Amino acid sequence: MVGLSGGLDSSVVAVLCKEALSDKLLGLVMPCHGLEEDKRDALEVAKKFHIEVEEVDLHEICDSLVGKLGQSRFFSEDARVALANIKPRLRMAVLYFSANLLNYIVVGTGNKSERMIGYFTKYGDGGADILPLGNLVKRQVRELAVHLGIPQRIIDKPPSAGLWSGQPDENELKISYDEIDRYLLGEEVGEVAARIEEKIKTSEHKRKLPPIPS
C-alpha cells in the first residue's frame, strides 16, 4: 500500500513496488487542498506503470477537523504547521485502514536526506512499515527515477511537502538538498554543516521509538 502524491519519491517507490510485487500493490491518491497537477502526475505514473489505484478525497474531512480544532482555546495564528500536519496524518490513517482491509503493509516514501534532518511529519508520512528509499539521498533517488523511466516533469519538479500553497522544501529548510546530500555522503559542505547537524540532533526523536523506562 503506497500513497501516490505525484512527487518524485512516491513515484519511485510505487514503481519499485510494482516491479517487486507485480499486482500485490495498491496506490492511493488522497487529494487534500493540494495542486491539481500533483494529482494528475500521480495518476499518470499509475497509468504508465499499470499500478492499480484508488482515490480517497480528504478535503471535506480535513476541513471539518480543522474547523473543530480551530475552536480550541489554545488555537492561535501561529498554528499553521500544526494544522498542516493534519493532512499527512489523515493520509496515514487512510493508508493503514486500507492496508488492514487487504492484509497489506504500508510502504513509506521518505528518503535519507529528509529522514536525517527530520523533514517529515511524525506519525504522518513518517508512519510506515518499510522505507525502500531510507538509505538513498535525494540525488540518488533522482538517478533511480531516470533509470526507472519516471516522467521527466516529475523528476524536475521542485520538492515540496505540499502542506500549504507555495511550499518548496528548500525554501522552508533554508538549506538545499544538494548540501544535505553532500554532507550525508561525507563531502565538504562548509559552514552549513553546523546547521545540518543541528537539524539532525533536534529531529532525533522522530527516528526512534518512544522511550521506555528501564
C-alpha positions in Angstrom: 0.0 0.0 0.0 1.6 3.3 -1.1 0.4 6.8 -1.2 0.8 8.4 -4.6 1.4 12.1 -4.3 2.7 12.9 -7.8 6.1 13.7 -6.4 9.5 12.1 -7.1 9.8 9.9 -4.0 6.3 8.4 -4.1 6.6 7.7 -7.8 9.9 5.9 -7.4 8.6 3.8 -4.5 5.4 2.9 -6.4 7.4 1.7 -9.4 9.9 -0.3 -7.3 6.9 -2.0 -5.6 5.3 -2.7 -8.9 8.5 -4.4 -10.1 8.9 -6.3 -6.9 5.3 -7.3 -6.2 3.5 -7.2 -9.5 -0.2 -7.0 -8.8 0.0 -7.2 -5.0 0.1 -3.4 -4.8 -2.4 -0.7 -4.4 -1.7 3.0 -4.8 -3.9 5.6 -3.0 -4.3 9.1 -4.3 -5.5 11.3 -1.5 -6.1 14.9 -2.6 -6.4 17.4 0.2 -6.1 21.0 -0.8 -3.1 20.3 -3.0 -2.2 21.2 -6.5 -4.3 19.6 -9.3 -1.1 18.9 -11.3 0.1 16.7 -8.4 -3.0 14.5 -8.7 -2.6 14.4 -12.5 1.1 13.3 -12.1 0.2 10.6 -9.6 -2.5 9.2 -12.0 -0.1 9.4 -14.9 2.5 7.3 -13.0 -0.2 4.8 -12.1 -1.3 4.5 -15.7 2.2 4.3 -17.2 3.3 1.5 -14.9 0.0 -0.3 -14.7 -0.5 0.3 -11.0 -3.9 -0.2 -9.5 -5.0 3.0 -7.9 -7.9 4.3 -5.9 -8.8 7.9 -4.9 -9.9 9.0 -1.5 -10.8 12.7 -1.3 -9.9 14.1 2.1 -11.0 17.7 1.5 -14.3 17.5 3.5 -12.9 15.6 6.5 -9.9 17.8 6.7 -12.0 21.0 6.7 -14.3 19.5 9.3 -11.5 18.6 11.6 -9.7 21.9 11.2 -12.9 23.7 11.9 -13.3 21.8 15.2 -9.7 22.2 16.2 -9.9 25.9 15.4 -12.3 26.3 18.3 -9.7 25.2 20.8 -8.8 27.8 23.5 -5.1 27.0 22.6 -5.6 27.9 19.0 -3.6 30.9 17.7 -2.4 32.4 14.4 0.9 30.5 14.8 -0.9 27.2 14.3 -0.1 26.8 10.6 2.4 24.0 11.0 0.2 22.1 13.5 -2.8 22.4 11.2 -0.8 21.5 8.1 0.4 18.3 9.8 -3.2 17.1 9.9 -3.1 16.3 6.2 -0.3 13.7 6.3 -1.7 12.2 9.5 -5.1 11.8 7.8 -3.4 10.1 4.8 -1.5 7.8 7.2 -4.9 6.8 8.8 -6.4 6.0 5.3 -3.3 4.1 4.2 -3.4 1.9 7.3 -7.2 1.4 7.2 -6.8 0.2 3.6 -3.8 -1.9 4.4 -5.7 -3.6 7.2 -8.5 -4.5 4.8 -6.2 -6.2 2.4 -3.6 -7.5 4.8 -1.0 -5.3 3.2 1.9 -3.3 4.6 2.3 0.4 4.2 5.3 1.4 2.2 6.9 4.8 3.2 8.3 7.2 0.6 10.9 9.1 2.7 14.5 9.3 1.6 17.6 9.6 3.7 18.0 13.3 3.2 14.5 14.0 4.6 14.8 11.4 7.2 18.0 12.6 8.8 17.0 16.2 9.1 13.5 15.3 10.3 11.7 16.8 7.3 8.6 14.6 7.7 5.5 14.6 9.9 5.8 12.3 12.9 3.0 9.7 12.7 2.1 11.1 9.3 4.2 10.4 6.3 6.8 9.1 8.8 4.3 6.3 9.6 5.2 3.3 7.5 6.2 -0.4 7.8 9.2 -0.2 5.4 11.2 2.6 3.8 12.7 1.5 0.5 14.4 4.8 -0.1 15.5 5.2 3.5 19.2 5.0 2.8 19.2 6.9 -0.5 19.9 10.6 -0.6 17.8 12.9 -2.9 20.3 12.9 -5.8 20.4 9.1 -5.7 16.6 8.9 -5.8 16.7 11.2 -8.9 19.2 8.9 -10.6 17.0 5.9 -9.8 14.0 7.7 -11.2 15.7 8.3 -14.5 16.7 4.6 -14.6 13.1 3.5 -13.9 11.6 5.8 -16.6 9.7 8.2 -14.3 8.3 11.1 -16.4 10.9 13.9 -16.6 8.4 16.5 -15.4 8.1 14.7 -12.1 11.9 14.4 -11.8 12.4 18.1 -12.4 9.6 19.2 -10.1 10.8 21.3 -7.1 10.5 19.0 -4.0 7.5 20.0 -1.8 5.7 18.5 1.2 2.6 20.1 -0.2 1.3 21.1 3.3 0.3 24.6 2.1 0.4 26.6 -1.2 3.9 27.7 -2.3 5.9 25.4 0.0 9.1 24.2 -1.8 11.1 22.2 0.7 14.4 24.1 0.2 12.7 27.5 0.9 11.5 26.2 4.2 14.6 24.4 5.1 16.9 27.3 4.1 19.3 24.5 3.0 19.5 22.9 -0.4 19.1 19.1 -0.9 22.5 19.2 -2.7 24.1 20.5 0.5 22.3 17.9 2.7 23.2 15.1 0.2 26.9 16.1 0.2 27.0 16.2 4.0 25.5 12.8 4.3 27.8 11.4 1.7 30.8 12.7 3.6 31.6 15.5 1.1 32.7 19.1 2.1 29.8 21.5 2.6 31.4 24.3 4.5 29.5 26.5 7.0 26.1 24.8 6.5 27.4 21.6 8.2 26.6 23.0 11.7 23.0 23.8 10.6 22.6 20.3 9.2 24.0 18.8 12.3 21.6 20.8 14.5 18.6 19.6 12.4 19.8 16.0 12.8 20.1 16.5 16.5 16.7 18.2 17.1 14.8 15.7 15.0 16.3 12.6 16.6 13.1 11.8 18.4 11.3 11.3 15.0 13.6 8.4 14.1 13.3 6.5 17.4 10.5 4.6 19.1 9.1 6.3 22.2 11.5 5.9 25.2 10.5 3.3 27.8 11.7 3.3 31.4 14.1 0.5 32.4 
